[in-house]
Structures are given as C-alpha cells and as structure tokens.
Amino acid sequence: MKNPFDRLSPRQIRILYTVFALGVLATCSINFADVMVLKVRTNDQCAWLPIEDRPGRLLITDIVPDGVADRAGLRNGDWLLAIDGVPVMSVRDPNMLINRHAPGEYATYRVERDGRTFETKIEIIKLIEFPYIGFFLLGLGFLVVGLFVVYLKPEGRLQRQFGRYGILSMLYFGLVNVSPDPAVDPRWKIFLLGYGFMLSRVLAPPVFVHFFLRFPIRRRIADRKWLLPLLYAGALLCSAPLLYQVFSGSMVPYRLVGYGLTALNGFYIAGLVIFAHSYFRHIPKEERPPLRPIVQAVLIGVAAVMYLLILSTLHPFAAYFNPELLIPVVLMAGVPPAFGYAIIRSRLMDVGFVVKRSIIYGIITAAIAGVYVLVVFGFGSIVGFIIGREENQILAVVAFLVIAFLFDPVKRRVQEWVDRIFYQERYNYQRALLEFSSELPSMINLEQILELIVSRISSTMHIEKVAVVICEDSTGCGIVTRGFAEDALPAEKKDSGLPAHFLATRAAQSFALRAEELEALALPAAEKRALVDAGVMLSVPLLIQQRLIGVIHVGAKKSGKLYSQEDADLLATVASQAAIAIENARLHLSEIEKQKMEHQLLLARRIQEGLLPKSRPRIDGLDISGISLPAQSVGGDYFDFIPVNGTQMLVAIGDVSGKGMPAALYMSKVQGMIQLAAQMHGSPREILTQVNRRMVEGMEKNSFITMILALFDPATRTVRICRAGHTLPLLAHNGEARYVDADGIGMGLEKGELFDSQLQELELRYEPGTVFVLYSDGLTEMMDASRQEFGEDRLRAHVRSASEIDAASLQDSIVAEAMRFKGEAVQHDDMTLVVVKTA
C-alpha cells in the first residue's frame, strides 16, 4: 500500500512535521510551566499512609528531623484528619490541598494524637522535579533530532518514522507528570493536556517498537499490516486504567494503574531488546562504530532509569526528603544527542552546500517567474487596452491567454538554461544513463559490456581511473578490465574483505576519508592500504538480488572535486544496469557451455549404454533380464552377463559411490577388469579379490565400489554368490521370498588382507522356478514426495506376489512399481536391476 506521505513534496513534509512539532512543544511547555512553576508539588517533609481499618484519616510517618513537619510539632504515629478544614479521605487529598499554597505560606493541619485533636500550621516548601526535568529533556532531544533527520531527508520513510517518534516522544515524556485540575484550570487546558496525554500513551510506545524493527536493520515482521494495529491495541489496553483515572477523576486501584504503566514500559524494553539483538547479532563488527554512541547513551539512560526505580523502591519518599539523590536521573537526556551525533558522523549529506545552492537557485527561479508574470500582464494589459475590455471582455481574456502561450516557451528555455547551470551534472548523468540503457540490451559479449562501463563512467564523470572487478562463484573475484594497474588492486575472495562488506551493506563505500574514519572502516588493513595507494576514491557493488557479482572502482575526478551524492547515485544506477547486463552475458555463455556439455553427456551415455549387455543372454535353464536407469545422463551403476566355460553364466551388478561422470568412468574401468578376471579365475570370490587389488591403487580415498557376483551352473542347479558390500540378493520360490546374506566390504577401501578376510562366498542349490533378484540401492532407497523409501519389504512383497511370471515381465513390473511409488519426486540415485529365473 502506498504511503500517503509519498504524494507530498519534501517542502510539504517539512512544513507538516514542523507544525506538529511546534504544536507538541507548545503543549508540553504548558505542562512544564505547571510542573516547574505554577503547580510545583508541595513538600511537608513527612509521609501519609492510608490504613484500611481507620477510614477518614492518614497515618503520619517518616518525619524528616528538623523539617517543617518536625518544627510544627508533628510526630510519627499522629493521624492527619484535615487540611485547611477540608477532611482528607484518601492519600490523594493532601497533595491537592497543600499544592494550592505558594512557597512560604502555611497550611493548617488538624491532627489526632492519643485520642486528642489539635491544629498546627506547617510552612509550605516546593520540590525540584529532577526526574521530570530529565524526562522533558529526553523528549525535547528526540523532538529536535527527529525534526533534524526529517529536514535532511524528508523523502525517506525511516527518517519520517523517526521524526514521528520524536514528536510522540516529546508528548510522552513531556506529559509524564500531567495533572490538570478542574477546580483551577480552564477547559481548553484540560482538553489539550488530557488528550495529549492519552495520545502519547497509546501511540508513542508502539512507534518506538516499530522503529527498532526497521533500524538498524529491517525485519520482515515490520511490514506486516497487522503489526501496528496490534501494538496500538496493546498500548491502549495498558493505558486504560490510567486514562480512566485522568478523565473520570475517579480513583482506580493503584496496583491496576501500576500494572498498566509497567506494561507500557515493557514496550520500551522490547524496543531496546530488539535494537540490542540487531546490533550484536545482525550488524557486522565493521559497521558498528556509527551506532556505538547510541548504544553507549542508551546504556547510560537505562542505568539512570534503573537508578530511579531502585531508589524509589528502597527510599519511596526520596523526592520529598532527599531530592538531590534524583539528580543523576537527568542523564537520560543524553540519549537523543547520541542519535544526532551518530547521524552527523554518518555524513548523511552536505547540508551547507545543498542549502546554499538551493537558496540561490530558488531566488533565480522566482525572478524568472516574476519576469514572466510581468511580461504576460504587461503585454496583456496593452492588448486589452487596445481591444477595450469594457467593449469585449472575451477578446481581452483570449489576448492574455495567447500572450501567455507565446511567452511560455521562452520562459521554459530560460528555466532549462538555469537548471543546466546549477545542475549540469544531473543533466549529463541523465543523458549518459539514457545512452547507456539503450546500448546495453544489444550486447551479449562480456568484454564489450565491461569496456562500455569503463568508457561511459570515464567520459561522463571525467575520471581517468576506472576498474571493474568481476566475481565468479567458483574462483572468487578477479580484475578483468583495465583502468587501474591490475596488480595494484586486491582480488579478494567473496567471503572476505570488500566483497563481504558489500554483501552486508549493499551500498557504495567511499575511501576519501579522514585517517580515523579510514581506521574505523572494518576491512583488512592490507586491503585498505592497497585500495588507498592505488587511488581508489569510491567503490560501488554490482549486485543481483542477494548476490555480489562484481565491484566498480573509480579514482579521483580530473577536477579534484570530491564525489557528491549525485555521483554515488549515478554509479549505483550504472552498477544496477551493468550487473543485469553482465549476468545476461554470463547466462548466454553458460547456455552455450550447457549445450556443449549436454552434447558430450549424450555421447557419454550412448557409449555407456553400449558397454552394457545389448540383449538378453540365451542359456539353457536360465531366464535372465537386466536394466539400468541412471539418475543423471550417465551413472555409476553397472550390470553384465558373462558366459564362463560355455555352460555357466556369471551375473555381475555393481554400484560406484557418487553419481555422474566420475562414477561412470570408474565403472567402465571395473567392467573391463571383471570381464578379464572372469576368464582367468574360476570363482566369484577370486574374481573380486583380484579386481580389488588393482582398483584400490587408483581410486580416490572417498570413493569405493560395491558389487555382487553370482555364478550360475544350470547343469548342477547351483549358484555361487559373493557380495562385496552390495545390497543383499533376493531369492523367491513357491510364493516365499528371502534375502541371502553373505559377508563382504566394498572394493577400493582396503588393499587386500582385510578385504579378503571379510569376503564370503556362498554356494546354493536351487529348484526350477526359483527367482533371483539382484539390484542396486537406488531401487530400495527410491523416495516419494514425502521422502519415504521404497524399501526392502515392499520389494520382497512385490517379488513374492509376482514370481510366477518370466524374468523380463518381473523386471518391468518391479520398475513400474518403483516409479509409481516415486510419483512426481526426483530420482536421486542410479537404479539397476537384474532378474534371473531358473527352469
């Protein structure tokens, strides 16, 4: 939803905030005059306590030795009955009665002691409200600093929000001791202070919390539409007891009011906690120095408030008996100046230069408008006089309009000429941006784009040194264009130095800094020194969403002038457009490389498919079928059917750890070794032992191969099975299915002794119709959309129910069942399956 302030001009925003600020300041000044001058609280240097079983009287305690109450003859334990003839019914009554006396006057106290009643006169003295002074200065400081921030940047939403809090803070703290008296104050004053008090309690705490949800970092919850209404509703609920007491004049239980005030203070505590969390958890250490004065001042202010709370708890009547103890509370007024100091230190803008140029520009523009009005009315009057306004008023009006229309182009030309004189850079920048924007879309060559960036920045901003650093995801950052000497600029990795700083700040970084500012800049000392020595004056990040793809470095201007905000804005705009163009060029190159890779992978897949059995083997007594489905273009699974001695069949199935091209290369190597070893050795165990000894020398440490060999002999109806860490083979017969277990570890993990000792070969006799299912873990670990695995139990149940069909049909049904289970989920691993059915 568009902010209504966005429709106002900066001047209108400044006027609006100034009017509200002056109105709030006037309201709080009225209350300040009441608290500090007109209605200063009276002090009789003793305390009055209500006793529940003694209504209509107050117990006098804590009499200050040699104070006015002590000198008037009062003693601890006396009962206060009335003041100036007015009975006291609650603890609020004495305050209202004695506050009507001026300093030095005497109030008549009616007192009961030991059943005897007497009257005595007590001199009235006034308090100095140190806590209120501190709170008033705190609100005034926020008001001034908030208005200053709005004046600097009225178009900024965060600045306007801080300005609103400054106004509400003045209202909140300036009316902290509001006490309108219907017996003395006029109705307008009661209305003004009362409603100001109500608004401040309901609006200020939520705005405080909401501000720190946006400063110094913006949190997602700050943009929720329900957040502010919820905060306002909570503040209204907390303020309800106090507001009722103020407006109705009726007393509300003290505890209820106290709970409400404590809850309101909780808003401020929550805001400070959010600020502390942002500062210590989300702000990098190198970005903290500008915020450090705020942290220090807040700590002092919190300490002052804690001091007030502790003192009030331990010494409830300190304000009456020892008011000097409350002087440290005034230190809380140091919080707003800390905000102001941080803003000035951050160098938001060159205020003096902007104001000076704006005033001169405004005077000349007003003069042009005045001359235009004089010319139009002068010539219009002459034409009107010639025509005769009394005879033909319509022609006179038409004459005015025609003259205004004719002179308007002249006025606009003069105004444009003045604009170019005062804002020549802006015109140059706008023209350069238009040309830059029109040229970029037609470019897909990265070198051409970089050359265009350098030439446009150099010619438009009159800079001799310009460099573009491009950051690659895999290799980090490197200088790829000329401008500076290539060996003069540091090339950092993306997770450190200036690139990391840009990822955190997403803003331009000036290096035209004073020594202490440069020292405070959180970058490695060597990198700062290299950038400054190379002559870098300003650096701007090239950002695509949350990724840093490069940096633009610029040296000093030929004119010797420092970079202005307009310069930084131009570079930021160029950087944003250049980043898109660079990314498009990269995507274009990536697409070409991707097409090449896809073509190569297609060839690799064809080669790998050519290495697998091209048809089902034909051997008496065995029905064999196999399939391999890679998760990627090529895979690391393998199966093979190798005839041995003319009557036997060696069935092999293997799985290389990992996927893709590396796994495929390993598997093609082991396939050749298995085929060769099968002709030289008579048992699966010997084959695996020999292949392992040769594979272990050439494999990476993190790679290994699991494999299972099954040597079928139809003449003797036996099969010898040896498993090197592979999945267990499944055997099914007569509606029953079980897994065959044989020990063994993967190949490539150990040179020989341990592998040989763990490897076990089993010899099984089988009956006609027996089904053997050999598979890779890509089948049983196939996952559906909810990440549930296909599993060994589901495979066994399916094979048991379908073991009567031929090998090819059973293979197809297993694959179909696995794919149905997977559904729309992605296949994460290669899947290989071999089915052998005996006859």
DOLUMNU-841121 format. One line per 5 residues: number of its first residue (from 0); their letters; for each residue x, y, z of C-alpha. Coordinates in steps of 0.05 Angstrom, whole numbers. Example, Ala and Ser with C-alpha at 12.3 -4.5 7.8 and 13.67 -1.06 7.14 Angstrom:
0> AS> 246:-90:156  273:-21:143
***
This chain:
0> MKNPF> 0:0:0  28:68:-20  47:113:38  6:179:37  70:218:52
5> DRLSP> 98:195:-15  48:241:-50  76:302:-14  135:343:-36  196:349:10
10> RQIRI> 176:420:27  106:400:46  133:344:90  180:392:126  123:441:138
15> LYTVF> 77:387:163  127:359:212  147:429:235  74:447:250  63:384:291
20> ALGVL> 129:392:327  114:464:347  44:444:370  70:388:413  126:431:441
25> ATCSI> 75:485:460  31:433:494  89:404:533  114:473:551  47:488:584
30> NFADV> 54:426:626  127:443:641  105:511:667  53:476:711  102:425:739
35> MVLKV> 161:471:749  128:538:764  52:542:772  36:476:804  101:456:837
40> RTNDQ> 88:398:884  89:417:957  133:383:1008  115:380:1082  174:332:1095
45> CAWLP> 132:275:1121  93:217:1092  19:199:1098  -4:127:1095  -77:102:1089
50> IEDRP> -98:49:1139  -155:4:1117  -189:-3:1185  -183:72:1200  -220:108:1144
55> GRLLI> -222:184:1140  -152:193:1167  -80:183:1146  -21:157:1188  37:207:1192
60> TDIVP> 105:173:1185  177:186:1163  181:257:1191  246:289:1170  286:312:1231
65> DGVAD> 285:387:1237  239:391:1177  178:435:1172  133:380:1199  181:367:1256
70> RAGLR> 185:441:1273  108:445:1273  105:392:1327  83:331:1288  107:263:1309
75> NGDWL> 109:195:1276  44:158:1292  0:220:1291  -65:218:1250  -79:270:1196
80> LAIDG> -153:288:1196  -159:351:1154  -120:406:1119  -147:478:1120  -213:450:1146
85> VPVMS> -222:400:1089  -225:327:1112  -174:280:1079  -208:217:1054  -151:187:1012
90> VRDPN> -76:195:1002  -90:239:941  -127:293:981  -67:323:1020  -29:333:955
95> MLINR> -86:371:922  -98:414:984  -27:435:1001  -8:444:927  -54:505:926
100> HAPGE> -7:542:973  50:584:949  120:573:977  128:605:1045  53:602:1061
105> YATYR> 26:559:1118  -26:504:1116  -68:486:1177  -65:412:1195  -117:381:1241
110> VERDG> -82:323:1276  -103:269:1326  -54:243:1378  -71:194:1433  -145:209:1425
115> RTFET> -134:285:1429  -146:331:1369  -106:394:1355  -87:440:1298  -18:464:1277
120> KIEII> 9:506:1220  62:478:1173  105:520:1126  99:501:1053  162:487:1013
125> KLIEF> 166:465:940  202:407:905  251:409:848  227:355:799  293:327:775
130> PYIGF> 261:265:744  213:308:704  269:352:680  305:290:655  243:263:620
135> FLLGL> 226:331:589  297:339:562  294:267:536  231:282:497  257:350:474
140> GFLVV> 321:318:449  283:266:408  238:321:380  297:363:357  337:305:329
145> GLFVV> 276:275:295  258:341:262  331:349:240  330:280:207  265:295:170
150> YLKPE> 294:361:146  355:325:119  316:272:81  241:283:81  230:231:26
155> GRLQR> 259:175:69  207:131:104  253:112:160  272:185:171  198:204:174
160> QFGRY> 184:148:223  240:172:268  212:243:262  143:217:283  173:182:343
165> GILSM> 210:247:361  144:284:363  107:230:402  167:222:449  162:296:467
170> LYFGL> 88:286:481  100:223:520  157:247:565  135:320:567  68:300:596
175> VNVSP> 94:247:643  72:288:704  8:317:674  -43:336:727  -100:381:702
180> DPAVD> -142:408:760  -215:421:742  -220:469:801  -166:516:774  -150:501:700
185> PRWKI> -193:524:641  -228:472:599  -183:482:538  -122:468:580  -153:405:610
190> FLLGY> -174:383:540  -106:397:509  -64:364:564  -113:306:574  -118:286:502
195> GFMLS> -44:298:490  -31:251:549  -78:199:521  -50:201:450  22:197:474
200> RVLAP> 9:135:517  -27:99:460  18:120:402  89:131:427  107:61:454
205> PVFVH> 84:24:391  121:72:345  183:62:387  180:-13:379  163:-8:305
210> FFLRF> 222:39:292  272:-10:320  241:-65:278  267:-24:219  330:6:248
215> PIRRR> 388:-10:243  363:-70:202  295:-82:171  258:-143:198  205:-178:158
220> IADRK> 153:-172:213  157:-96:209  120:-98:142  61:-140:168  -3:-100:162
225> WLLPL> -30:-126:228  31:-107:270  19:-33:283  -56:-42:298  -37:-98:347
230> LYAGA> 15:-54:381  -33:4:386  -87:-40:415  -38:-67:467  -16:3:487
235> LLCSA> -89:25:493  -105:-34:537  -44:-19:582  -63:54:587  -137:43:601
240> PLLYQ> -134:46:678  -92:109:678  -133:142:624  -197:127:661  -169:157:724
245> VFSGS> -146:220:688  -211:234:651  -262:210:701  -230:238:763  -246:173:798
250> MVPYR> -192:134:833  -171:67:803  -136:14:846  -63:33:849  -40:-36:831
255> LVGYG> -82:-36:767  -52:31:746  17:6:764  10:-57:723  -12:-15:663
260> LTALN> 48:32:669  95:-27:677  66:-58:613  76:8:576  148:9:599
265> GFYIA> 152:-61:571  144:-32:501  207:9:511  243:-50:539  222:-91:479
270> GLVIF> 246:-37:431  314:-34:465  320:-110:465  305:-111:391  358:-58:379
275> AHSYF> 409:-96:421  393:-161:384  401:-126:316  466:-93:339  501:-154:367
280> RHIPK> 472:-210:323  460:-178:255  506:-118:248  578:-138:228  631:-110:274
285> EERPP> 658:-65:220  591:-30:214  581:-18:288  623:45:301  569:95:276
290> LRPIV> 518:61:322  563:55:382  546:125:411  473:104:411  488:40:448
295> QAVLI> 530:77:500  479:132:511  422:80:516  462:43:569  471:107:609
300> GVAAV> 397:124:601  375:54:622  423:59:682  391:126:701  321:96:698
305> MYLLI> 343:35:737  373:81:789  307:118:795  268:52:802  315:24:854
310> LSTLH> 318:88:893  242:94:892  236:23:918  287:30:973  270:102:990
315> PFAAY> 198:115:968  199:187:994  267:206:967  236:261:924  209:294:988
320> FNPEL> 265:280:1037  329:279:994  312:307:924  387:316:909  392:240:904
325> LIPVV> 350:243:840  397:289:801  431:230:764  364:215:730  376:276:686
330> LMAGV> 430:235:650  375:200:609  371:264:568  437:244:535  403:191:491
335> PPAFG> 376:237:436  442:275:426  475:207:415  426:194:358  442:263:330
340> YAIIR> 517:251:336  511:184:301  472:215:244  522:272:235  581:223:240
345> SRLMD> 549:181:185  552:242:139  482:235:110  492:296:64  530:360:56
350> VGFVV> 477:405:87  513:471:79  527:462:5  456:438:-11  423:495:27
355> KRSII> 468:547:-5  456:523:-75  382:514:-63  374:586:-38  409:616:-99
360> YGIIT> 371:571:-146  305:590:-113  319:664:-119  336:660:-193  276:615:-207
365> AAIAG> 230:664:-170  260:721:-211  245:684:-276  174:672:-254  166:745:-235
370> VYVLV> 192:770:-302  146:721:-337  85:747:-299  105:820:-312  114:807:-387
375> VFGFG> 48:770:-393  8:821:-354  44:879:-387  32:858:-458  -36:831:-438
380> SIVGF> -56:899:-409  -32:935:-472  -72:888:-517  -132:892:-471  -128:968:-473
385> IIGRE> -126:968:-549  -184:919:-555  -223:951:-498  -241:906:-440  -307:940:-428
390> ENQIL> -329:930:-500  -305:859:-510  -281:823:-447  -277:756:-482  -226:782:-532
395> AVVAF> -185:811:-475  -183:745:-439  -164:709:-503  -108:760:-513  -80:745:-444
400> LVIAF> -80:670:-458  -47:678:-526  8:722:-498  19:673:-440  22:615:-490
405> LFDPV> 72:652:-535  119:672:-478  116:605:-442  167:570:-487  215:628:-476
410> KRRVQ> 206:622:-401  217:547:-403  281:555:-445  308:605:-395  289:559:-337
415> EWVDR> 323:499:-370  386:541:-381  387:560:-307  375:487:-288  434:465:-330
420> IFYQE> 479:517:-297  461:495:-227  450:421:-241  495:408:-300  519:342:-272
425> RYNYQ> 447:318:-265  434:333:-339  498:299:-360  481:239:-317  411:233:-344
430> RALLE> 436:235:-416  491:185:-401  442:137:-368  395:140:-427  451:125:-476
435> FSSEL> 478:70:-430  409:39:-423  398:39:-498  465:6:-514  466:-49:-462
440> PSMIN> 408:-93:-485  441:-106:-552  505:-132:-521  518:-204:-501  594:-202:-503
445> LEQIL> 623:-194:-433  685:-157:-456  644:-107:-495  599:-94:-435  659:-82:-389
450> ELIVS> 691:-34:-440  625:4:-446  620:11:-370  691:38:-365  683:87:-423
455> RISST> 615:114:-401  637:126:-329  703:157:-351  672:204:-402  611:224:-362
460> MHIEK> 644:235:-295  712:257:-322  752:203:-287  818:176:-310  819:112:-268
465> VAVVI> 762:63:-273  765:-11:-259  713:-66:-258  724:-128:-215  682:-189:-233
470> CEDST> 668:-242:-180  659:-314:-202  624:-363:-156  678:-416:-163  742:-376:-166
475> GCGIV> 726:-314:-125  740:-243:-151  789:-222:-205  804:-159:-243  782:-168:-315
480> TRGFA> 786:-98:-344  836:-42:-346  837:26:-314  880:16:-253  943:-25:-254
485> EDALP> 918:-97:-247  969:-114:-193  952:-52:-152  880:-72:-134  868:-131:-87
490> AEKKD> 830:-191:-113  794:-219:-52  751:-280:-42  676:-268:-39  670:-284:34
495> SGLPA> 721:-234:60  746:-163:53  710:-112:10  663:-162:-24  638:-187:43
500> HFLAT> 630:-114:65  587:-100:4  545:-162:15  530:-136:85  518:-63:69
505> RAAQS> 494:-64:-4  517:9:-10  575:48:-41  638:56:0  680:120:-1
510> FALRA> 754:117:13  762:193:14  761:191:89  798:222:147  851:178:179
515> EELEA> 809:160:239  749:143:194  792:100:149  820:65:210  749:51:236
520> LALPA> 729:20:169  724:-54:182  767:-81:126  834:-117:129  890:-66:138
525> AEKRA> 928:-92:78  868:-85:33  852:-15:56  924:6:44  924:-25:-25
530> LVDAG> 860:10:-45  882:78:-20  952:71:-50  921:52:-117  880:117:-116
535> VMLSV> 810:87:-106  763:142:-82  696:106:-88  674:34:-96  604:11:-116
540> PLLIQ> 579:-61:-114  549:-98:-173  491:-135:-142  439:-184:-169  387:-195:-115
545> QRLIG> 428:-223:-57  490:-240:-98  552:-197:-109  577:-207:-180  629:-151:-181
550> VIHVG> 654:-83:-159  666:-17:-194  726:23:-170  736:96:-191  794:141:-178
555> AKKSG> 796:217:-167  759:265:-213  801:306:-261  771:369:-228  796:347:-160
560> KLYSQ> 725:352:-131  700:300:-82  645:253:-102  575:280:-86  512:243:-72
565> EDADL> 491:251:-145  557:218:-166  543:160:-119  471:155:-145  495:153:-217
570> LATVA> 546:99:-203  494:59:-165  446:63:-224  501:45:-274  521:-13:-228
575> SQAAI> 450:-40:-225  441:-38:-301  511:-65:-313  500:-122:-264  439:-144:-304
580> AIENA> 477:-139:-369  537:-178:-341  491:-231:-313  456:-237:-381  522:-245:-416
585> RLHLS> 543:-298:-367  477:-334:-376  488:-332:-451  557:-362:-444  531:-412:-393
590> EIEKQ> 476:-433:-441  527:-446:-496  571:-485:-448  510:-523:-423  492:-543:-494
595> KMEHQ> 563:-567:-506  561:-606:-441  494:-636:-457  520:-659:-524  581:-690:-491
600> LLLAR> 538:-724:-438  493:-751:-493  554:-782:-527  578:-809:-460  511:-840:-446
605> RIQEG> 510:-874:-514  580:-901:-500  559:-926:-431  496:-958:-458  540:-992:-510
610> LLPKS> 581:-1023:-454  520:-1055:-422  491:-1120:-449  454:-1105:-514  407:-1165:-509
615> RPRID> 385:-1219:-460  432:-1278:-458  407:-1345:-483  429:-1403:-439  391:-1467:-425
620> GLDIS> 359:-1469:-356  363:-1394:-343  316:-1336:-360  356:-1271:-349  337:-1197:-357
625> GISLP> 371:-1133:-334  362:-1057:-336  400:-995:-312  367:-927:-303  417:-871:-286
630> AQSVG> 395:-812:-243  435:-766:-289  456:-770:-362  509:-821:-342  512:-863:-280
635> GDYFD> 557:-905:-235  514:-969:-235  534:-1029:-277  510:-1098:-294  537:-1151:-340
640> FIPVN> 525:-1223:-364  590:-1261:-376  590:-1332:-404  641:-1377:-370  665:-1445:-396
645> GTQML> 608:-1448:-446  556:-1475:-396  559:-1426:-338  535:-1354:-332  567:-1301:-288
650> VAIGD> 518:-1246:-270  551:-1182:-243  519:-1119:-215  557:-1061:-184  549:-991:-156
655> VSGKG> 603:-937:-151  596:-886:-95  571:-820:-123  537:-805:-189  552:-773:-257
660> MPAAL> 615:-775:-299  667:-794:-245  625:-855:-225  615:-874:-297  690:-873:-310
665> YMSKV> 704:-917:-250  650:-966:-271  675:-972:-343  744:-989:-314  718:-1042:-266
670> QGMIQ> 674:-1072:-320  735:-1088:-363  771:-1118:-303  712:-1163:-285  706:-1189:-357
675> LAAQM> 781:-1204:-359  784:-1235:-289  723:-1279:-304  763:-1315:-358  823:-1326:-312
680> HGSPR> 792:-1346:-245  741:-1399:-230  702:-1369:-172  667:-1302:-157  710:-1293:-94
685> EILTQ> 775:-1299:-132  749:-1250:-185  731:-1197:-133  796:-1207:-96  839:-1195:-157
690> VNRRM> 798:-1135:-182  801:-1103:-112  877:-1107:-111  881:-1069:-176  826:-1018:-162
695> VEGME> 849:-996:-93  913:-964:-121  878:-918:-170  816:-896:-133  804:-832:-94
700> KNSFI> 802:-840:-18  729:-822:-15  707:-869:-70  691:-943:-68  652:-996:-107
705> TMILA> 601:-1046:-82  589:-1107:-125  556:-1175:-125  575:-1234:-170  530:-1295:-180
710> LFDPA> 558:-1354:-219  501:-1398:-244  513:-1471:-266  448:-1499:-297  480:-1568:-303
715> TRTVR> 486:-1577:-227  430:-1527:-209  477:-1489:-164  496:-1416:-157  557:-1387:-123
720> ICRAG> 545:-1317:-95  598:-1268:-70  579:-1199:-44  629:-1141:-36  587:-1094:7
725> HTLPL> 529:-1093:-42  455:-1098:-27  431:-1168:-7  405:-1211:-65  332:-1232:-61
730> LAHNG> 312:-1306:-72  240:-1326:-85  208:-1395:-93  138:-1424:-86  108:-1358:-61
735> EARYV> 163:-1347:-9  219:-1295:-13  280:-1283:29  345:-1244:27  410:-1282:22
740> DADGI> 464:-1255:68  538:-1261:53  594:-1221:86  639:-1173:49  662:-1100:45
745> GMGLE> 665:-1052:-14  722:-1053:-63  774:-998:-62  771:-987:13  827:-1035:35
750> KGELF> 887:-1063:-2  875:-1137:8  882:-1172:75  820:-1144:108  780:-1147:44
755> DSQLQ> 799:-1220:32  784:-1240:104  715:-1207:103  695:-1234:34  649:-1295:38
760> ELELR> 626:-1339:-20  561:-1379:-13  540:-1438:-56  465:-1451:-61  425:-1505:-96
765> YEPGT> 361:-1481:-130  298:-1514:-156  264:-1500:-222  223:-1435:-218  269:-1402:-168
770> VFVLY> 277:-1327:-178  340:-1287:-161  334:-1211:-159  399:-1171:-157  394:-1095:-152
775> SDGLT> 429:-1031:-131  408:-989:-71  377:-938:-119  317:-985:-122  303:-996:-48
780> EMMDA> 323:-924:-30  277:-893:-82  237:-837:-47  168:-809:-58  148:-736:-49
785> SRQEF> 144:-745:27  215:-775:29  190:-845:46  235:-901:17  210:-957:-28
790> GEDRL> 246:-1005:19  266:-1078:21  200:-1102:50  160:-1071:-7  208:-1103:-58
795> RAHVR> 203:-1172:-25  127:-1168:-22  123:-1150:-96  171:-1205:-118  134:-1257:-76
800> SASEI> 68:-1239:-108  94:-1237:-179  147:-1292:-180  108:-1336:-229  119:-1291:-290
805> DAASL> 181:-1292:-334  244:-1252:-317  232:-1194:-366  160:-1184:-343  180:-1187:-269
810> QDSIV> 235:-1137:-282  186:-1089:-316  134:-1097:-261  187:-1082:-207  209:-1019:-244
815> AEAMR> 137:-997:-255  120:-1007:-182  181:-966:-161  164:-910:-209  91:-910:-186
820> FKGEA> 115:-904:-114  163:-847:-132  108:-807:-167  130:-736:-184  191:-739:-138
825> VQHDD> 261:-733:-168  303:-796:-176  365:-783:-134  406:-846:-148  421:-894:-204
830> MTLVV> 376:-955:-205  400:-1022:-233  362:-1088:-232  376:-1159:-256  325:-1216:-252
835> VKTA> 346:-1289:-261  293:-1343:-264  313:-1417:-266  280:-1471:-307
***
